[in-house]
Amino acid sequence: MSGNLTDQLDRDLARNLISSCNGMKKILRVYSNYVSIDEAIALAEEALELHPEKRYLKRCAALCLKWKILFFRDSHTKQSMIDRAVSLHEEVISLYPYFSLVEKIDLANIHAKSNNGMDKADQMYQDLLILDLEPVEKQLLYYKYATYLHFDRKDYDQSVRYHMKVAEIPVQSIYRENSIKVLEKFKNKSRNRKGREIEKFLENLQEP
């Protein structure tokens, strides 16, 4: 990144750090995309250290750690970083109870990347699956759980089942669209009983 752009980011950070959660998140996204995710984490942690009373900075730091662990994960990701992410997400859940579904899903997925954390992730998802949720919230949860089953548990049949549960909810959303796309891919790859089952399911699927 050029010096001019870095200087501009520093000025933007100074203006937005205290007063704007969205401004801080935008800066962190720029850092993660054009500098490095580790620099974004360092920036978020430094801001939180300077202003520990600002609860949204905890959310920003938790967000950066989630990006690192779930989307930038490599062999250098340390257990201590995962532990820090778990701690911050637990704090954020207590501070933002109205965001708790998304944060709890993120926390479950972070546990899944931890050493010996898969059982905890399973339990968290089971606790979430029994909640009384709005239709779009159910779609979100089922979609995330289907993704977890596919990539973390390698349970492809159950993953397909939950993508079907997303699609069955007659509400248009990005989660429904994505689950239908996933099912189409499974159908095209599976020239067996499962593929025919998915094909029949999609043929009979009602539009919302």
C-alpha positions in Angstrom: 0.0 0.0 0.0 1.3 3.5 -0.9 2.3 5.9 1.8 -0.4 8.4 0.8 -3.2 5.8 1.1 -1.8 4.7 4.5 -1.7 8.3 5.7 -5.3 8.8 4.6 -6.3 5.6 6.4 -4.7 7.0 9.6 -6.5 10.3 9.2 -9.8 8.4 8.6 -9.1 6.2 11.7 -8.6 9.3 13.9 -11.9 10.8 12.7 -13.9 7.6 13.0 -12.4 5.7 15.9 -14.6 7.1 18.6 -17.8 8.1 16.9 -18.3 5.5 14.1 -18.6 1.8 14.3 -19.2 1.6 10.5 -16.2 3.8 9.8 -13.9 1.6 11.9 -15.2 -1.5 10.2 -14.6 0.0 6.7 -11.0 0.8 7.7 -10.5 -2.7 9.0 -11.9 -4.2 5.7 -9.5 -2.1 3.7 -6.6 -3.2 5.9 -7.6 -6.8 5.6 -8.0 -6.7 1.8 -5.1 -4.4 0.8 -2.5 -4.7 3.6 -3.0 -7.9 5.6 -5.5 -9.5 8.0 -2.8 -9.5 10.7 -2.4 -5.7 10.3 -6.2 -5.3 10.6 -6.2 -7.4 13.8 -3.3 -5.4 15.3 -5.1 -2.1 14.4 -8.4 -3.3 16.0 -6.6 -4.5 19.2 -4.7 -1.3 19.5 -7.9 0.7 19.2 -9.5 -1.4 21.8 -6.6 -1.1 24.2 -6.7 2.7 23.8 -10.5 2.8 24.3 -11.6 -0.3 26.3 -14.9 1.4 27.2 -16.0 1.5 23.6 -18.0 -1.8 23.2 -18.2 -1.6 19.4 -14.4 -1.8 19.3 -14.7 -5.2 20.9 -17.1 -6.2 18.2 -14.6 -4.9 15.6 -11.7 -6.9 17.1 -13.9 -10.0 17.3 -14.8 -9.5 13.6 -11.2 -9.3 12.5 -10.3 -12.4 14.4 -13.3 -14.2 12.9 -12.0 -13.2 9.4 -8.6 -14.5 10.2 -9.7 -17.8 11.7 -12.6 -18.7 9.3 -11.5 -17.1 6.0 -7.7 -16.6 6.2 -6.9 -19.7 8.3 -3.5 -21.3 7.7 -1.0 -23.4 9.6 0.3 -20.2 11.4 -3.1 -19.6 13.2 -2.3 -20.1 16.8 -4.6 -21.6 19.4 -4.0 -18.5 21.5 -5.6 -16.4 18.7 -8.6 -18.8 18.6 -8.9 -18.5 22.4 -8.8 -14.7 22.1 -11.6 -14.8 19.5 -13.7 -17.1 21.7 -13.3 -14.7 24.6 -14.2 -11.6 22.6 -17.2 -13.2 21.0 -18.5 -14.3 24.4 -18.2 -10.7 25.5 -19.8 -9.3 22.4 -22.8 -11.7 22.9 -23.3 -10.3 26.3 -23.0 -6.7 25.1 -25.2 -7.1 22.0 -27.9 -9.6 22.9 -30.0 -8.5 19.8 -27.1 -9.7 17.6 -26.6 -12.9 19.6 -27.8 -15.4 16.9 -25.1 -14.3 14.4 -22.4 -14.0 17.0 -23.3 -17.4 18.4 -23.1 -19.0 15.0 -19.7 -17.3 14.5 -18.6 -18.6 17.9 -19.6 -22.2 17.1 -17.7 -22.0 13.9 -14.6 -20.7 15.7 -14.8 -23.5 18.2 -14.8 -25.9 15.3 -11.4 -24.6 14.2 -10.0 -25.0 17.8 -8.1 -27.9 19.1 -10.6 -30.4 20.5 -13.4 -27.8 19.9 -15.7 -29.8 17.6 -17.9 -31.1 20.4 -18.4 -27.6 21.7 -19.4 -26.4 18.2 -21.8 -29.3 17.9 -23.4 -28.5 21.2 -23.8 -24.8 20.3 -25.5 -25.6 17.1 -27.8 -28.1 18.7 -28.8 -25.4 21.3 -29.5 -22.9 18.5 -31.5 -25.4 16.4 -34.2 -25.7 19.1 -34.8 -22.0 19.4 -38.0 -20.4 18.2 -36.8 -18.2 15.4 -38.2 -16.0 12.6 -38.3 -17.6 9.1 -35.2 -15.7 7.8 -33.3 -16.4 11.1 -34.1 -20.1 10.5 -32.8 -19.9 7.0 -29.6 -18.2 8.2 -29.1 -20.8 10.9 -29.8 -23.8 8.7 -27.6 -22.5 5.9 -24.7 -21.9 8.3 -25.2 -25.3 9.9 -25.3 -27.0 6.5 -22.0 -25.3 5.6 -20.5 -26.4 8.9 -21.7 -30.0 8.3 -20.1 -30.0 4.9 -16.7 -28.4 5.5 -16.1 -29.2 9.2 -18.0 -32.4 9.8 -17.7 -33.8 6.2 -21.3 -35.0 6.7 -22.5 -34.4 3.1 -25.9 -36.1 3.4 -26.9 -34.0 6.5 -25.5 -30.9 4.8 -27.9 -31.5 1.9 -30.7 -32.1 4.3 -30.3 -28.7 5.9 -29.9 -26.9 2.6 -33.3 -28.5 1.8 -34.7 -27.1 5.0 -33.5 -23.7 4.1 -35.1 -23.9 0.6 -38.4 -25.2 2.1 -39.0 -22.0 4.1 -41.1 -19.9 1.7 -39.3 -16.7 2.2 -37.0 -15.1 -0.4 -33.5 -14.5 1.0 -29.8 -14.8 0.1 -29.6 -17.9 2.2 -32.4 -19.6 0.3 -30.8 -18.6 -3.0 -27.4 -19.9 -1.9 -28.9 -23.2 -0.6 -30.7 -23.8 -3.9 -27.4 -23.2 -5.8 -25.7 -25.7 -3.6 -28.4 -28.2 -4.1 -28.2 -27.7 -7.9 -24.4 -28.4 -7.7 -25.0 -31.6 -5.6 -27.7 -32.7 -8.1 -25.3 -32.3 -11.0 -22.5 -34.1 -9.3 -24.5 -37.0 -7.9 -25.8 -39.3 -10.6 -27.2 -41.7 -8.0 -30.2 -42.0 -5.6 -29.2 -38.8 -3.7 -29.0 -36.9 -7.0 -32.4 -38.0 -8.1 -33.8 -37.2 -4.6 -32.4 -33.6 -4.9 -33.7 -33.3 -8.5 -37.2 -34.3 -7.4 -37.0 -31.9 -4.4 -36.1 -29.0 -6.6 -38.8 -29.8 -9.1 -41.4 -29.7 -6.4 -40.1 -26.7 -4.6 -42.6 -23.9 -4.2 -41.7 -20.4 -5.0 -42.2 -17.9 -2.1 
